């Protein structure tokens, strides 16, 4: 009898734990959906989020740390260095990237680096700032097509500074009032819709890819107005994009990025098609998102927080690569 009572007690305790766990999850979901920050919908300063989300802000600020690694790293170094890619000036001969091409140091240095790079000249246009500054979405909304072709030095940069912009940050991926994930670069939406993809109601998992994909992509500047354009109408694979460049892009007046000085050949420069490579790869097809590996969750004071320090997943001692380690290393 006592034994049966103990089993009944354990069963009741287990049921109560399950119910409590579900209620907690529902409460968390409700509080997240009802979150109101008190910030303006037009807030673009990263510092405005500091006191509201101190753990996330501190994590974001960790991107200031610089480290040189085999796979680029975050130290301001030239890609032309002998231990990096010294052949690049030859490959890019005749193009701006042969003038100066440095390791990308990450979001927190975006404005500083674009302002200092020798590729930006008095002929550069607004499109060069598109994935660097938090002011860009508002400038596009306010200026329309005049933003894309506006003079970078004389107009666009000065306007962004006057608006109190920050380097890529909170408002680029989050609604300042609710912190919901959002896409703020219209070129991404246009590119997705060119494939017939419905962008009106993406899932949360979709958004964990989309907020990264709005910038980490292949693109070109449209011939008529300089608008940042994604060549996705035929698909995400390299063959699809090349077909687009040979047909649709040429029909619209875009023929090349530059003509190579040595060979005289019209050239296309692949930018950084990270989103396309991911979506067409095994991880994307399995539903793994960019954030799962590059911005993994962490526990801070017992709370689950999303890291805003973009993780270098080339190091095997980082928890974000657990999925790729052999079974024995994961569980042995």
C-alpha positions as CSV (number, residue, x, y, z in Angstrom):
1,X,0.0,0.0,0.0
2,X,2.8,2.4,1.0
3,X,4.7,1.5,-2.2
4,X,1.6,2.3,-4.3
5,X,1.3,5.6,-2.5
6,X,4.9,6.5,-3.2
7,X,4.4,5.8,-7.0
8,X,1.2,7.9,-7.0
9,X,3.0,10.7,-5.3
10,X,5.8,10.6,-7.8
11,X,3.4,10.6,-10.7
12,X,1.5,13.5,-9.3
13,X,4.7,15.4,-8.8
14,X,5.8,14.8,-12.4
15,X,2.4,16.0,-13.7
16,X,2.7,19.2,-11.6
17,X,6.2,19.8,-13.0
18,X,5.0,19.5,-16.5
19,X,2.1,21.8,-15.9
20,X,4.4,24.3,-14.2
21,X,6.9,24.2,-17.0
22,X,4.2,24.7,-19.6
23,X,2.7,27.6,-17.7
24,X,6.1,29.2,-17.4
25,X,6.7,28.9,-21.1
26,X,3.3,30.4,-21.9
27,X,4.0,33.2,-19.5
28,X,7.3,33.9,-21.1
29,X,5.8,33.8,-24.6
30,X,3.0,36.2,-23.5
31,X,5.4,38.6,-21.8
32,X,7.6,38.6,-24.9
33,X,4.7,39.3,-27.3
34,X,3.5,42.1,-25.1
35,X,6.9,43.7,-24.5
36,X,6.9,47.5,-24.9
37,X,10.2,49.2,-24.5
38,X,8.9,52.8,-24.4
39,X,11.3,53.8,-27.2
40,X,10.3,55.7,-30.3
41,X,9.6,53.6,-33.4
42,X,12.2,55.7,-35.1
43,X,15.0,55.1,-32.6
44,X,18.3,54.3,-34.3
45,X,20.9,54.8,-31.5
46,X,22.3,51.6,-30.2
47,X,23.0,53.3,-26.8
48,X,19.2,53.8,-26.4
49,X,18.8,50.1,-25.8
50,X,21.6,49.8,-23.2
51,X,19.7,50.2,-20.0
52,X,16.7,48.2,-21.2
53,X,18.8,45.2,-22.3
54,X,22.1,45.4,-20.4
55,X,23.1,41.8,-21.0
56,X,22.5,41.9,-24.7
57,X,24.2,45.3,-25.0
58,X,27.3,44.1,-23.1
59,X,27.4,41.1,-25.4
60,X,27.2,43.4,-28.5
61,X,30.0,45.5,-27.1
62,X,32.2,42.5,-26.9
63,X,32.6,42.7,-30.6
64,X,35.0,45.5,-30.0
65,X,37.6,42.9,-29.0
66,X,39.9,42.2,-31.9
67,X,41.6,38.9,-32.7
68,X,43.4,37.6,-35.7
69,X,42.4,34.1,-36.8
70,X,43.0,31.8,-39.7
71,X,39.6,32.6,-41.1
72,X,39.8,36.4,-41.3
73,X,39.5,37.5,-37.6
74,X,38.6,41.0,-36.5
75,X,42.0,42.8,-36.5
76,X,42.2,45.7,-39.0
77,X,44.6,44.1,-41.4
78,X,44.9,44.2,-45.2
79,X,43.8,41.2,-47.0
80,X,46.9,41.8,-49.2
81,X,49.3,40.8,-46.4
82,X,51.6,38.0,-47.4
83,X,50.0,35.6,-44.9
84,X,46.5,36.5,-46.1
85,X,45.6,36.8,-49.8
86,X,48.4,38.7,-51.5
87,X,47.2,37.8,-55.0
88,X,44.0,39.9,-54.6
89,X,45.4,43.1,-56.1
90,X,46.1,41.1,-59.3
91,X,42.7,39.5,-59.4
92,X,41.0,42.9,-58.8
93,X,43.3,44.9,-61.0
94,X,41.3,47.9,-62.3
95,X,38.6,47.7,-59.5
96,X,38.3,49.6,-56.3
97,X,39.1,46.5,-54.2
98,X,42.6,46.6,-55.6
99,X,43.1,49.9,-53.9
100,X,42.3,48.8,-50.3
101,X,40.7,45.7,-49.0
102,X,40.8,44.9,-45.3
103,X,39.5,42.2,-43.0
104,X,36.0,42.9,-42.0
105,X,36.0,43.7,-38.3
106,X,32.3,43.2,-37.7
107,X,29.2,45.3,-37.1
108,X,30.5,47.5,-34.4
109,X,33.2,48.9,-36.6
110,X,31.1,49.3,-39.8
111,X,30.8,53.1,-39.8
112,X,34.3,53.7,-38.8
113,X,35.7,51.4,-41.4
114,X,33.5,52.5,-44.3
115,X,34.5,56.1,-43.6
116,X,38.2,55.4,-43.6
117,X,38.5,53.0,-46.6
118,X,40.2,54.3,-49.6
119,X,37.6,52.8,-51.9
120,X,35.2,55.6,-50.8
121,X,35.8,58.6,-53.0
122,X,33.9,61.8,-54.0
123,X,32.2,59.6,-56.7
124,X,30.9,57.0,-54.2
125,X,27.1,56.8,-53.8
126,X,24.7,56.2,-51.0
127,X,24.3,52.5,-51.7
128,X,27.8,52.1,-50.2
129,X,26.4,52.8,-46.7
130,X,23.4,50.5,-47.0
131,X,24.5,47.8,-44.6
132,X,26.7,50.0,-42.4
133,X,24.5,52.5,-40.7
134,X,21.3,52.3,-38.6
135,X,20.1,55.5,-40.3
136,X,19.8,53.9,-43.7
137,X,16.2,52.6,-43.4
138,X,14.9,56.1,-42.5
139,X,16.9,57.7,-45.3
140,X,15.5,55.3,-47.8
141,X,12.0,56.0,-46.5
142,X,12.6,59.8,-46.6
143,X,14.7,60.1,-49.8
144,X,13.4,57.3,-52.0
145,X,15.6,56.7,-55.0
146,X,17.6,59.8,-54.2
147,X,19.3,57.8,-51.4
148,X,20.8,55.1,-53.6
149,X,22.5,57.5,-56.0
150,X,23.2,60.3,-53.6
151,X,26.8,61.5,-53.1
152,X,28.3,59.5,-50.2
153,X,30.6,62.2,-48.9
154,X,28.6,65.4,-49.6
155,X,25.1,64.2,-48.8
156,X,24.6,60.7,-47.4
157,X,27.2,60.5,-44.7
158,X,26.5,64.0,-43.4
159,X,22.8,63.2,-43.2
160,X,23.4,60.0,-41.4
161,X,25.5,61.8,-38.8
162,X,22.9,64.5,-38.4
163,X,20.4,61.8,-37.6
164,X,22.5,60.4,-34.8
165,X,23.2,57.1,-36.4
166,X,25.1,54.1,-35.0
167,X,26.9,51.2,-36.7
168,X,24.8,48.2,-37.5
169,X,22.9,47.4,-34.4
170,X,19.6,46.9,-32.5
171,X,17.2,48.8,-34.8
172,X,18.5,47.1,-37.9
173,X,17.0,43.8,-36.8
174,X,14.5,44.7,-34.1
175,X,11.5,46.8,-33.9
176,X,12.5,49.4,-31.2
177,X,9.1,49.3,-29.5
178,X,8.5,45.6,-29.3
179,X,11.9,44.0,-30.1
180,X,10.2,41.8,-32.7
181,X,12.6,40.7,-35.5
182,X,12.2,42.7,-38.7
183,X,13.7,43.3,-42.1
184,X,14.7,46.9,-42.6
185,X,16.5,46.7,-46.0
186,X,13.9,46.8,-48.8
187,X,16.3,45.2,-51.3
188,X,16.0,41.9,-49.4
189,X,12.2,41.9,-49.6
190,X,12.3,42.7,-53.3
191,X,14.8,39.9,-53.9
192,X,12.8,37.3,-52.1
193,X,9.6,38.4,-53.8
194,X,11.3,38.2,-57.2
195,X,11.3,34.4,-56.6
196,X,7.7,34.4,-55.6
197,X,8.4,34.0,-51.9
198,X,5.7,35.5,-49.7
199,X,7.2,37.9,-47.2
200,X,4.0,39.0,-45.6
201,X,4.0,36.5,-42.7
202,X,7.4,34.8,-42.2
203,X,7.9,32.4,-39.3
204,X,10.1,33.2,-36.3
205,X,12.6,30.7,-37.7
206,X,12.5,32.4,-41.1
207,X,13.3,35.7,-39.4
208,X,16.4,34.3,-37.7
209,X,17.7,33.9,-41.2
210,X,16.2,36.9,-42.8
211,X,17.6,39.5,-40.5
212,X,21.1,38.3,-41.4
213,X,20.2,37.7,-45.0
214,X,19.2,41.3,-45.6
215,X,22.9,42.1,-45.8
216,X,25.1,39.0,-46.0
217,X,24.3,38.4,-49.6
218,X,25.4,38.8,-53.2
219,X,24.3,42.1,-54.7
220,X,25.0,44.7,-57.4
221,X,24.1,48.4,-58.0
222,X,21.3,48.9,-60.5
223,X,22.4,50.7,-63.7
224,X,19.6,53.3,-63.6
225,X,19.7,54.5,-60.0
226,X,22.4,52.7,-58.1
227,X,19.9,50.8,-56.0
228,X,21.3,47.8,-54.1
229,X,19.8,44.8,-56.0
230,X,19.9,41.0,-55.3
231,X,20.1,38.8,-58.4
232,X,17.7,36.1,-57.1
233,X,14.9,35.9,-59.6
234,X,16.1,32.6,-60.9
235,X,17.2,31.1,-57.6
236,X,19.9,31.2,-55.0
237,X,22.5,29.0,-56.6
238,X,25.6,30.5,-58.3
239,X,24.4,29.2,-61.7
240,X,21.0,30.8,-61.1
241,X,22.6,34.2,-60.3
242,X,25.0,34.0,-63.2
243,X,22.1,33.3,-65.6
244,X,20.3,36.4,-64.0
245,X,23.4,38.5,-64.7
246,X,23.5,37.3,-68.3
247,X,19.9,38.0,-69.0
248,X,17.8,40.1,-66.7
249,X,20.6,42.3,-65.4
250,X,21.9,43.0,-68.9
251,X,18.4,43.8,-70.1
252,X,18.2,46.4,-67.4
253,X,21.5,48.0,-68.3
254,X,23.9,46.3,-65.9
255,X,26.7,44.4,-67.7
256,X,29.7,44.2,-65.3
257,X,31.3,45.3,-62.1
258,X,34.5,46.3,-63.9
259,X,36.8,45.5,-66.8
260,X,40.0,43.8,-65.7
261,X,43.0,46.0,-66.6
262,X,45.3,43.1,-67.6
263,X,42.9,40.8,-69.5
264,X,40.4,43.3,-70.7
265,X,37.6,41.0,-69.5
266,X,34.3,42.2,-68.1
267,X,34.1,41.0,-64.5
268,X,31.6,40.3,-61.8
269,X,32.7,40.3,-58.2
270,X,30.9,37.9,-55.9
271,X,30.3,39.9,-52.8
272,X,29.5,37.7,-49.7
273,X,26.7,35.3,-50.7
274,X,26.5,33.8,-47.1
275,X,22.7,33.7,-47.0
276,X,22.4,32.0,-50.4
277,X,25.0,29.4,-49.6
278,X,23.3,28.7,-46.3
279,X,19.8,28.4,-47.6
280,X,20.9,26.0,-50.4
281,X,23.1,24.0,-48.1
282,X,22.3,21.1,-45.7
283,X,21.9,23.3,-42.7
284,X,19.4,25.6,-44.3
285,X,17.4,22.7,-45.7
286,X,17.3,21.2,-42.2
287,X,15.9,24.3,-40.7
288,X,19.1,25.5,-38.9
289,X,19.3,29.3,-38.9
290,X,22.2,31.7,-39.1
291,X,21.6,32.7,-35.5
292,X,21.7,29.1,-34.2
293,X,25.5,29.0,-34.8
294,X,26.7,32.5,-35.0
295,X,24.6,34.0,-32.2
296,X,23.9,31.0,-29.9
297,X,22.1,31.2,-26.6
298,X,24.0,31.4,-23.4
299,X,23.1,31.3,-19.7
300,X,23.7,34.4,-17.7
301,X,22.6,34.5,-14.0
302,X,20.2,31.6,-14.8
303,X,18.6,33.4,-17.7
304,X,18.8,32.2,-21.3
305,X,20.2,35.1,-23.4
306,X,21.0,35.4,-27.1
307,X,24.7,36.3,-27.6
308,X,25.2,39.4,-29.7
309,X,28.9,38.6,-30.0
310,X,29.1,37.1,-33.4
311,X,30.8,33.8,-32.8
312,X,33.9,32.5,-34.7
313,X,32.8,28.9,-35.3
314,X,36.2,27.9,-36.6
315,X,37.3,27.2,-33.1
316,X,36.2,23.7,-31.8
317,X,36.2,24.8,-28.2
318,X,33.1,26.9,-28.8
319,X,29.8,25.5,-27.8
320,X,28.2,26.7,-31.1
321,X,29.9,23.8,-33.0
322,X,28.6,21.1,-30.8
323,X,26.3,19.9,-33.5
324,X,29.3,19.2,-35.8
325,X,31.5,17.3,-33.3
326,X,31.7,13.5,-33.3
327,X,29.3,11.7,-31.0
328,X,32.1,10.7,-28.6
329,X,33.1,14.4,-28.1
330,X,29.6,15.5,-27.6
331,X,28.4,12.8,-25.2
332,X,31.5,10.7,-24.3
